[in-house]
Amino acid sequence: LLMRMMMLMTMMMMMMTIRMTTVIRMMMMMMMMMTMMLMMFPMMMMIRMMTMMMMMMMMMMMMMMMIAIRMMMLMMMIRMMMMIRIMVMIRMTMMMMIRMMMRMMLMMIRMMMMIRTTTVIR
């Protein structure tokens, strides 16, 4: 029984090393928990305690991993936001420039018109 448990643990560890989605990992964890629970009934107290400790450790690891993934996601989001902000800034500046150019053009046209009218009047 103990050997089987150890085999299971090693298998799970091997699986963990390979990159997976968190959901699959969670499912694996749940399966492991179930197997451990089933195995705990016939075991002695010490081994039960050991399994409990292992489970606790695994849970802690999972929590840490989740937090890390969340942090990464947050960082990515922040970076994206910064990029978008920069893009918006550039666009705003471009818009301002275009507006200024349009104004200048309008002014020029107005000036030309004025000159023409004056010449006509003359």
C-alpha positions in Angstrom: 0.0 0.0 0.0 2.7 2.4 1.0 4.7 1.6 -2.1 1.6 2.2 -4.2 1.2 5.6 -2.5 4.8 6.5 -3.1 4.4 5.5 -6.8 1.3 7.7 -7.0 3.2 10.6 -5.4 6.1 10.3 -7.8 3.7 10.0 -10.8 2.0 13.2 -9.6 5.3 15.0 -9.2 6.3 13.9 -12.7 3.0 15.2 -14.1 3.4 18.5 -12.2 6.8 19.1 -13.8 5.2 19.0 -17.2 3.5 22.3 -17.9 -0.3 21.9 -17.7 -3.3 24.1 -17.4 -4.2 24.8 -13.8 -7.5 23.0 -14.2 -5.9 19.7 -15.1 -3.5 20.1 -12.2 -6.4 20.8 -9.9 -8.1 17.7 -11.2 -5.0 15.6 -10.6 -4.8 17.0 -7.1 -8.4 16.1 -6.4 -7.8 12.6 -7.7 -4.7 12.3 -5.5 -6.6 13.5 -2.5 -9.4 10.9 -3.1 -6.8 8.1 -3.4 -5.1 9.2 -0.3 -8.4 9.4 1.6 -9.3 5.9 0.4 -5.9 4.6 1.5 -5.9 6.3 4.8 -8.6 4.1 6.3 -6.5 0.9 6.7 -3.3 2.7 7.6 -1.7 3.3 10.9 -1.8 6.7 12.6 1.7 7.7 11.7 1.4 7.1 8.0 -1.9 8.9 8.1 -0.2 11.9 9.7 2.5 11.7 7.0 -0.1 11.6 4.2 -1.9 14.6 5.8 1.4 16.5 5.9 2.0 15.7 2.3 -1.5 16.8 1.4 -1.0 20.0 3.2 2.3 20.6 1.5 0.7 19.9 -1.9 -2.2 22.3 -1.1 0.3 25.0 -0.1 2.2 24.4 -3.4 -1.0 24.7 -5.4 -1.9 27.9 -3.6 1.5 29.4 -4.3 1.3 28.4 -7.9 -2.1 29.9 -8.2 -1.0 33.2 -6.6 2.1 33.3 -8.9 -0.1 32.7 -12.0 -2.5 35.4 -10.9 0.4 37.8 -10.3 1.7 37.0 -13.8 -1.7 37.7 -15.3 -1.9 41.0 -13.4 1.6 42.0 -14.6 0.6 41.2 -18.2 -2.6 43.2 -17.8 -0.7 46.1 -16.4 1.8 46.0 -19.3 -1.0 45.8 -21.8 -2.7 48.8 -20.1 0.6 50.7 -20.3 1.0 49.9 -24.0 -2.6 50.9 -24.7 -2.1 54.2 -22.8 1.1 54.9 -24.8 -0.8 54.2 -28.0 -3.6 56.5 -26.9 -1.1 59.2 -26.1 0.5 58.9 -29.5 -2.9 59.0 -31.2 -3.9 62.0 -29.2 -0.7 63.9 -30.2 -1.3 62.9 -33.8 -4.9 64.1 -33.6 -3.7 67.4 -32.2 -1.1 67.8 -34.9 -3.7 67.0 -37.6 -6.1 69.5 -36.0 -3.4 72.1 -36.0 -2.5 71.5 -39.6 -6.2 71.8 -40.5 -6.5 75.0 -38.7 -3.4 76.3 -40.4 -4.8 75.3 -43.8 -8.1 77.0 -43.0 -6.2 80.1 -42.0 -4.2 80.1 -45.2 -7.3 79.6 -47.3 -9.0 82.5 -45.5 -6.0 84.7 -46.0 -5.9 83.8 -49.7 -9.6 84.6 -50.0 -9.1 87.9 -48.3 -6.3 88.8 -50.7 -8.4 87.9 -53.6 -11.4 89.9 -52.5 -9.2 92.9 -51.8 -7.7 92.6 -55.3 -11.1 92.3 -56.8 -12.3 95.3 -54.9 -9.3 97.3 -56.1 
